[in-house]
Structure formats: C-alpha cells, structure tokens
C-alpha cells in the first residue's frame, strides 16, 4: 500500500487528484469544458507543460536563489506556454481560437506553481517528470469527464458529431441549454467531488 | 464617458471574472472562509489589477503589437512581437505583486499575516493575468478604457469573494452531508451564485 501511496505517477489520478483534492487549476477546468475537444486539447497541453516545467525546475533547483524562485518558475512556465501556444496556432488553429485566453492562462494555472513548489523543488528530474505526467493526466481526466457530460447534454454531440438521434428530437427531446452555461460546470464538478469523496472516506473534511 | 460607465458596469456584473470566466478560482475558493480576509484579498486583487493592466496596455500598444514599434524607427514597423506577450505580462505582474507585498507588510502587518501565502500567490492569480489577456484580445481604444475595465473587474471579483465568504460564514452552522463538506458544498454555492449573476446578462446602460 505504501508503495502505491508514494507513486508520483498514480496517486494524482485518484487520491491526490489536482482538481478534486488539491483544489488547483479549477479556473481553466471549468472554462474550457463546454465542448469535449477543447477540454481534451487543454488537458494534454497542461500535461506536457507540467511535465517539462517540473523537469526543468527540478534540474536547476539547487541554483535558484530562494527569494526569486517564483519569478524564475514563472519565466520557465511562460516560455513553455508560449511554445505550446504557437504550436497550437500552427497545427490546431480552430481549437486555439476556442481556447482563446485560456492557453495563456496556463501560466497562472495553480497546478503548475503548486507542483513546482511542492514537488519539483525537492525531488529529482525523473520523479518530477512522472509527477508532472500524473498530475496532468489527473487534471485532463476531470476535464474530459466534465466536457463529456456538458457536450452530450448541452449540444447532443461528442467531438462535434451528433450522438443523440434526430428521431429523439422529433419526439420532443431538447438540448439542455443550461449545460453550456458556466454554472453547470461548477455543479458538475461539485457532483464529481461528491462522488469521489463518498468513495474515498479519508478525503472528507470536517 | 457614457461608454466608460457602461464598460464599468458590464465588467462588474455581466463579464464577472469569477462567474462568467472562472478566473482566480483557486484563491477564490481557498480564502473565502471569512469576510474580513476575503475583503482584504479582494482589495489587493483590485489594486494589482488597476496598476498592472494600464502598464500592460502601454506595453502592448507601444512594444508588442504588430507595427507598434514604429515610433522607434520606421524600419521596425513590420515587427510583430506579440508572441512575447505572455512572458512580459507575467513579468510585470510578478514585479508589481512583489511591490504590493512589501507595502502591505509595512503598513498593515495584520492583513499581511491574514493573507499569508495568498499574497505572493496573487502573482499567479488567473484574474490578474486574465485581465491583461482579455485587454489584448478586446483591442481597447485607450488607456482610460483599459483602466476602467481593470477597476470594474477588480470590483466584480471583490463582490464575488465577499459574497461567498458571507455565505460560508453562515453555512458553518449548517449540517452538510459528509462527502459534500468543504469543497463540494462551496462549488454548489458558487454555481447558484453564478446562476443569479446570469440575470444581469443583457443589462445595458
């Protein structure tokens, strides 16, 4: 059990999930999930950026003066985000339009700073890399789950393809317009947290 | 003048940073346990927004935008430096936050200790960075517009966090299901508040 508990790759997927347990990076998690595709792209971008930022910071952690570490971390992250943003603009222009400012906001995504501070500053590069991948995937998982529900019930589609058959619409079924609105993202996340905490009793707060 | 007022009201209620764009959620959820601290953080965020946004606006119009460097020399007119905007914006923000931290530490030690770790974390508060990025996206026509937008979004954020803190203070006496306690019920509260704020959409002055 102890082995699983300390595994940097697997714990963030469940017991130490960045969103539902560490409460990091909620901003973008909610904003980009009204459709599945941007949610997936966002999740993958964050995974890549967390992993490499973790490795870089972990490599130079002994040379960073403590007073200015936040600025150093921000510069490393901002550089990586700039690269990802340019790549997205070149190869997935539509998605980068949909994500709009939220790609830039990965810089200030709390997952990055949280993981850099809590893990990369005190661990080796390989462990930090695994931790980054794990946290990124844990984050992407929640995004995809929320995006799935919102797109399915909000627009009757997944990845832009119609899933709910036309005959159902003819019979009087309607898309739930509220699903696309911001409040439902919060509510769905609350449901995920609820489910997660009722399964894992150790996470409950008093 | 009228358009500035309209922008101000719009950025507080309709384009509310928290309820419409989910910006600054991390500190929003973490520091909203009591009204006093929430008020302090809200004021700090508003202040940092009002200071950083005009600076970033000048940076954007005079340095980064395509053709913006024309005032230096005509040869630079074709230069487009906007890919540097992330790094420069965050550098400005980090520097200003450091400044605010020192000022607060000097003049209000009690607020300083109450805000604790969240003061330096304003630097990574998405609301601040988001303000600058929205400014870049919306092509404001003048520095006054950018400043009014910054002030409005700051007030909107302040309003949201103080409201949530007040609700949570009352909620401390409620019996909430075990698994929902803490994060879960807070998210549901925020969701209901967001629904209430949706009533403002379409508001015009």
Interface residues (C-beta under 8 A of the other chain):
Chain A: X20 X23 X24 X25 X26 X27 X28 X29 X30 X31 X70 X71 X74 X75 X78 X79 X81 X82 X85 X86 X100 X101 X104 X105 X107 X108 X109 X110 X113 X181 X182 X183 X184 X185 X186 X187 X189 X190 X193 X194 X195 X197 X198 X201 X204 X205 X206
Chain B: X19 X20 X21 X22 X23 X24 X25 X26 X29 X30 X83 X84 X85 X86 X87 X90 X91 X94 X120 X121 X123 X124 X125 X126 X128 X129 X130 X133 X134 X137 X177 X178 X179 X180 X181 X182 X183 X184 X185 X187 X188 X190 X191 X192 X194 X195 X198
